[in-house]
Amino acid sequence: MSPTWLRPPRTLLAAAVIPASFALLATGRPALSCESEAALRAALAAAREPAARVSLANAFAACAERAGTPLIEPTARAGRFRALFVFAGEATSLTVAGDLNGWDTKADPLERLAGTDLWLRGVDLPAKARLDYKLVRNGSEWLLDPWNGRTMEGGFGPNSQFWTPGYQPPAEVTPRPGVPTGRFVHMTVESHALGGARRALVYVPPPAPGSGSGATAPPAAPARLPSLYLLDGLDYRQYAMVGTVLDNLVAEGRVPPILLVLVPPLDRISEYERSAAFERFLVEELVPDVDALYPTRRDAAGRGVMGVSLGGFAALNAAVRHPGVFGRCGAQSTGNAVPANLDALLAEIGRLSPSATRFHLDVGTFEERLHGDDLLAVSRRLRDALLARGATLQYEEVPEGHSWGSWRARLADAWTFFWGRQPSPSGTTPHVLPGPPAGAERFSGAPVALDVKDADVHDVIRQVTQGRGFSVVTPPDLKGTVTATLRDVPWDQALDLVLSPLGYGFVVEGKVLRVARREELAGS
């Protein structure tokens, strides 16, 4: 039987609330006077009569129900928060299963407080986390958290969800009044490769703002559209709200109008697990039919393919094996079931032309133990292979799980990286970082993390080199902004990634790190 995560994932979007004085941190609601867990336990220990214990438990439960669960409060560690799951009712056992523990039904049992029907479980989490979960009663009964009312449908129905302070829900997934909308159009393709008719759903985007002609001006020829082929496309429509996201991004001027081609599978596992027949359908049948019907760009840089989980694996295979067709590729939480197929993909990445394709990868840091599989490690292997090859790569790790709530929040990052622009406060165009031209193996510095957007290059240089004992010398003409999300990258590689798009490099001379133009360093 295939791992559960290879099937269309179950996910949800909901919200956390904060007890006591912490309620305003995340929700803006009036603070509630729920006792802390420690205060509750102390009061219960001091209670002499059973009725007093029941009264204390009932009061805490009533407050938790009004506030919404899980209750969130800061811990003694900076940037960490404690999520307290609370349940009141009869059960022989109760656990919380979700992104926080790889959906393990035994990892986080709730404790029933003696003499009450109140159950508690506290879990420490980082800031900006957004996690899906359910309660599991008596080992087999899966429940939405009754005191967390916000849900979102996913491939396996609704889950409960919460987030810790610092997380910002993606605004672009919500329809906005007055924003022009596109339309969905059904199409059918007779596929010889797959032996029958296949359906797709095309989202024809709204026009870009200001693209209409004036009253006296002759009509302008419409610009050809970039196209993006979304595997698991109907799920992208239903759970990621891709039509709404595109409408809002076009209205903001962050991306041009993009033709979205939503491609549903018939047999997801066989078609997405490195299937030559599915790729022939995609490349030789669907793409030509779409190009014949719509005013699309015909160059590889104007065409992309994207997917989640096993669909992300299929997207990578299609882009790497057909770089003349797809010049943009998005892979979210990539995973597959056959290790040899992953090894084959990595080997093909090693032969890829560095300038062939622009890649976006994103993954949740809570995906390292998803039903026994480590998708975080898979994404890091793909990242390293692409960087070693010198590919143009945008890579993101976020404190989330295997969830449409995470994937839809990354769409704006991916699409602006493919074809759009990200506004810079200084008015200059930010540089999206490519991989090092000579490969990652030549770097050996201690690993660093870097997460910046439109940051001044001098500030980023200081951040990367801080505490390494160097005096840094930069030329007076060095200017530019940097956008990058890097994790566990050698510091010297990170610095090379920062400087390379600007035409600069660096050399270490004793205790001095000198930044100079690449041609100057090549001649020295």
N, C-alpha and C positions, 0 to 999 in steps of 0.2 A: 504494500500500500504506500502511496506517495506521501511525503510529509505534508501536514496540513497547510503550511505556508505556501506550497506550490499551487494551491487552489486559490480562487479569488478571495482576498483576505477579508476578514470581518473587522469592522472598525466603527468608530463613533466620534462625535464631537460633543463635549459637554463642558462644565465649568467647575472650578474649585471655589470655595469660599473660605474665609479666614475667621477663626473664632476670636472672641475678645477684641483687644485693640488692634489685632492684625486684620480684621475684616476689610478695612479700607484699602489695604495694600493691593488687593487683586480685584475687588468687586465694586468698590465705591458705595456699597450698601452701609446703612447704619451698623455700627459695631454691636455685637451681641455679647452678653456677659456669661458665656459658657466658661466653666472652670477649665483649667488645663488638665491634662491627664494625670499629672503628678498630684495636683490639688484634689482631684476626684478620688484617687486611690488613698490619699492621706485621710480624707473625710470618711471614706468607707471603713478604713482600718480603725478609726476612732469611734465609729458608731457601735453602741452597745446592744441595740435591739434590732432584730431582723426587719421590723417595719421601717426603722430609720434608714437601713441600707437600701431597701426598696424605694423609699421616698427620694433618697439622693440619686439613685440610678435613674428613676423616672424623670427627675428634674433635668438631669444631664441629657437624657435622650430627647426630651422635649426641646431643649435648646439646640441640640445638634440637628434635629429635624427642621427647626425654623431656619437655622443658619445654612443648612445644606452640607452634605458630606462628600468626600472626606474633609475633616477640619485640618487646616494648615497653619503651622506656626514656625517661626525661626528656631534654629538650633543654636548651640553654643559655637558651632563652626560657621565662619563667614561663608555666605553663599549657599548654605544648606538649609533645607526645610524639612519638617516632619509632617507627614500626612497621616492623620489618625482616622482609620476606617471605623465606623460605629454602626452597630446593628442591634435592634431589640426584638427578641422573639425566640420561640422554641426551636431548637435544633440539636442534633447529636454531635454535629461538627459543622464548622463554618470556616471557609478560607476565602482569600481574595486572590484571583488569578487574572493576569493581564500582562501588559507590556513590561511592568516593573519586574516580573520574574519569568518571562518567557512563556506565559500562560501555563505555568506549573500549578496544578491544583493542590499541591501539598506544601509548597515552599513557604507560604505566609498564612498560617492558621490564625484566626481570631481567638482571643482568650475570653471565655465566659467568666465574668466577675462573680465570685462566690456569693450565693444568696440572692442573685438577681438574674434577670434574663437579658442583661446588657453584655454585648460582645465588643471587644476592642482589638485593634491591631495598628501599631505605629510603624511607619517605614520612613527612613531618611532618604531624601532625594535632592538633586541639585536645583538651582534656580533655572527658570525658563523651560522646565520639563512639561511635556504634555503627553498624558498617558491614558490609554484605554484599559478598561477592566470590567470584570463581573464578580459577583459573590457566588460561591459554590456551597450549597447547603447539603449536608448529609452525603457528601462525596459525589453526587451526580446531578443535583438540581441547580442549574445555572440561573442566576437572578440578576436583573438590573438592580443597582443600588436604589432602594425605595426613597432615599432622601437626597438623591441627586437626579433632578428632573430633566436634565439636558441630555438628549441622545441624538445620534445620527445613524441612519441606516448604513450598513456595509454589506459585503458579500454574504455574510452569515447572520444577517439581522442586526439589531441594535446592541450596542454596548454602552456602558457608562464611561464617562471621561472626566478628567480634571486636569488642571495645570497649576504650577507653582508660580509665585510672583516673578515678574520679569518676562513672562511669555506674552507675546502680542498675537492675538488671533489675526489671520490674514483678512484684511479688509476687502480685498478684491473678489472674494467668493460670494459677496452679498450683492444682489441686484441694486442698482442705484437709479432713482427717478431721473428721467431726462436723458439717460445714456442710450444711444442707438444700439439696437440689438441685431444680431445676425439671424440666420435661419438654418434649420436642419433639412437636408435633402437626402432621401434614400436612393441608393444605387445598387445595381446587381451586376456582377461580373461572372461570365461563364469561364470557369477555370479548368483548363486541361491539366494543369499541374496537380490540382487537388481532386479532379474527377467530378466536378459538378458545379452548380451555381453557388456563388458566395455573395453575401450581402455586406455592404458597408454603409456608413452614415457620414455624410459630408456636412460640415458646418461652414456655411458661406458667411464670411465676417462682414460686419458693418464697415462702411467706408471710413477712412481716416478723417479726423476733424479738419475742416477747412479745405477738403479735397474737391468741393463743388466749384463749378466755374461761375464767373460773374455773369451778369445779364447780357453784357455785350461781347464777352470773350467767346471765342470758338471753343467747342467742347474739347477737353484734353483727352488724349488716349489714356485709358486706365492703366495704372502700373500693374505689372504682373505680380502675382501673389507668391510669397514663399508658402510652402506646404509642409505640414507636419502630420505624419502617420502615427496614430496612437494605438498601440496594441492593447488588448482589453478595453477597446474604445468605448463600449457601452457603459462600463464601470467608470471610466473617466468622465463620461457625461453625467451619470447619476450621482456619483459620490464626490467627484472632484470639481464639479460645476465648471467644466472647461469653457462652455459657451459664455457664461457670466464672467469668468476670469478674463477671457479674451476681450469681451466687450469693454470691460473697465480699463484694461491695459491700453487698448486702442484709443479710448476716449481721453486717457491721460497723456497720450503721445509717447508712451514708453515702448511700444512695439508697433510696427506697421500692421495692417490687416493681414492675417494668416489664415490660409485655408486649412482647416482641421479635417483629417480623414480618419474616422473612428472605425477600427477594424476589430470585429469580434471574432474569437476563435470558435471552432466547432469541437475540437478535441485539444484543449489547451496544453496538456502535458506533451502529447506527441508532436504538436505543431510548433511549440516554442522551445523544445529541447533539441535545438540545433538541427532543424528539419530542412533539408535541401528543397523538398517539394514546397513547403510553405514559403521559403525565400523566393523560389521561382514564381509562385503566385504573386507575391508582393512586388517583386522587381520587374517581372516580365509581363504581368497581366494587369494588376491593379494600378500601378504607377502610370503606365501608358494610357489606360482608360481615363484616369483622373485628368491627366495632362490634355487629353483630347476634348474633355468636356468643360474645363475651366481654364481661365487665363493665368496659368501658373508659371513660375520661373522654371526653366528647364536645366539650369546648372545645378551641380551637386550642392553648392553653398546655399542654394535656395530651397533645399529639400531636406527634411529631417525625419527621424523615426525615434519613438520614445515608448517606454513601457515600465511597469512596476514588477518587482519580484522576478518570477520566471519570464514575464513579458519584458522586463529590462534585460535579461540575459538574451532573449531573442532579438531585441533591438540592437544590442551590441554586436551580435553575430552578423546581422544584416548589414550594419554600417561598416564593420571591419572587412567583411568579405565583398562588399559592393561599395567601395568609397567613391566610385564615379557616379553612383546614384544618390547616396545619402551623405551629405557633407555636414550634417548636424545629427547628434545622437544624445538622447537622454536615457539614463538607466537609474531607476529609483529602487533602493533596497534589493540589489541584484542577488539572485540565488537560483540554483538549479540542482537537480537530483543526482546527476551522473558526474562524478569527479573527473573522469577522463574527458568529458566535454568541456569542462572549465579549463583543464590543462590545454586542450586544443585551441580554445579561444585565446588564452594567454600567449601561446606560441604564435598565433596569427597576428596578435597585437605587436609582437616582436619584429614582424616583417612589414608593419604598416608604414606608409610614407608619413613622416611627422606632420606635414602640412595638409594631409588629406581631409581630416574631419575634426570638427570641434565637439568635444565631449562634455556633458554635464553628468556628474554622479552625485547622488545624495543617499544618505543612510542614517538610521537612528542608532545612537550609542546603546540603546536598550535592545538591539537586535543581535547581541553576541550570544544569546542562548535561547533562540527561538525554536521551541520544540526540539531541542538538542542540536540545532544547527547554528553556526556562527556567521551570520550574514555581514556583520561588521568586518570580520577578517576577510571575507570575500571581496568586499568593496575596497578594502585597503590593498589587497593584492592587485586588483584591477587598476587602482590609482597608481601604484608603484610601477606597474608595467607600462602604463601610458606615459608617465613622467620619464621613465627610462628611455622610452622611444622618442621623447621630445614632442609629444602630442600637445595640442592646445586643450587645456583641461580646466574645468571649474568643479571643485570638489567640496562637498559640505557634509559635516557630521553634526547632528542635532540631538538633544536629549529627548528623543521620542522613540516610538516603536514602529512595528510593521503595520502601518495604518494609513488609510486614505486621509485622515486628518493631518498627517505629516506630509504626504505626497502632494496634496493640493496646495499646501502652503509653500511649496518649492517651485510651483509652476512659473511664477513671475520671475524668479531668479533664473530659471532655465531659459525661458523664452526671450528675456532681455539679453541674456548671454548669446543666444543664437542669432538674433536679428535686431535687437532693440538697442536702447541706450538707457543708461542709468544716470539720472541728473546729478551733477556735481555742484556743490555749493560755490566753488571757485569759477564755475563756468567752463572748466576744461574737461576733456573727455577722459574718464577713468580708464586705466589700463587693466584688462583682464589677463591674468597671468598664464603664459604658456609654459610647457615643460622645458627643462634645460636642454639646449641643442646637443650636448655631448653625452647626455644620459645621467641618471641619478647615481650610478655606481661610483662616480668620482668624488662624491661628497661623503664626509665622515664626521661632521660635527655633531654635537649633542642635539637630540630632537627638541623642537619647539612647536608651539601652536600659534597660529596667526589668524585673526578674524577681523578684517578691516574692510571698510567700504568708503571709497572716495577719500582715502587718507593721504595727506601730504607725504611724498616719498621720503623726506628727511625725517619725519616722525617715525615712519616705519623702519628706516635704517637704525634709528636709535633704539627702537623696541627690540629688533632682532639681535643687535650687538651688545645690548646692555648687560653688564656684569661679566663680560668675557675678557676684560683686561686690555682691550684695544683702545688706542687713540685713533679716531676716525677722521679722515681727511676727505672732503667732498669738493668737487669743482664748483665754481660760482654759477655755471650755466645749467646745473642739474635741477630740473623742474619736472613736475608731473604728479599725478595722483595714482593711487593703488587700490584695487579691489581684490581681495583674496580671502579664501578660507582654507587653511592648511592645518593638518593634524599630524603630529609625530614625524615631522620632516626635519632632516638635519639643518642646523641653523645656517650653514654656509650654502646649502641648496636653497633655502628660503630666501636668503639675500640675493642669490643669483636670479631667482624667479622674480624678485622685486625689480631688479635693475635691468634685466635682459630686454623687456619690451621697450624700455626707454633708450636702448642703445648703449648701455653702460655695463661694466663689469667691475670686479674688484681684485686686488692683490694684497696679500698679507706680507709685510716686510718687517720681520721682527715683531714688535709690539704695536706697529702702525698698520691699520687697515686703510688702504687708499682706493677710492672710487675714481674710475676714469672711463673714457670712451673705449669701446671694445677694440676699435681699430688701433688706438694708442697702446692698449695692452698687448695686442697681437704683434705689434712691431717692437715691443720692448724686450 
